[in-house]
């Protein structure tokens, strides 16, 4: 990565580590989840909005990536779309490598952090683990949040447009962060994830987007003619 990308990645990592430390020392993971654990259940998570978000799941991210597949395919038949092929493929690779591989396969399946509803403090049988504490593979799927990572994936166009059309890029970033945040709230109210799980879902997705956009040269492209 060039210096600017390295600095950005370092800044994001520093922010993630700092916020994780604050969550740890303040006890925010347990404190926030305890608000929604009422009389041995998670009733807030059963409200319509939060259940709807759970059911929506990865649909928006799949639609966005599918649009990328379609655009990439069309670029081989329509020369005027060739300039968008790299950006279209970026959407596909980003979903597969970010929320797909890094979040759900490497960490969610392998890290072993128990969910809030499974720990002793909330009526379960498993011990509470901090996000940096690796549990037993297959014994917990809390870290990080798969639903939140798929929702945060909607920031993807930010990496495509941020060199070309900053205002549009910032709109996608804000929208993706908003959707990811309300999805995170849904999963916390349902006893499925801790605050730190959702924080790292965003961090991993953002860092993968940053790395992939650099490797694919999106930050080097000159604006297409119709955007100049």
ABEGO torsion letter per residue (X at the ends): XBAAAAAAAAAAAAAAAAAAAAAAAAGAAAAAAAAABBGGBBAAAABAAAAAAAAAEAAAAAAAAAAAAAAAAAAAABAAAAAAAAAAAAAAAAAAABAAAAAAAAAAAAAGBBBAAABAAAGBABBBBBAABBBBBGABAAOBBAAAAAAAAAAAAAAAAAAABAAAAAAAAAAAAAAAAAAAAAAAAAGABBAAAAAAAAAAAAAAAAAAAAAAGAAABBBBAAAX
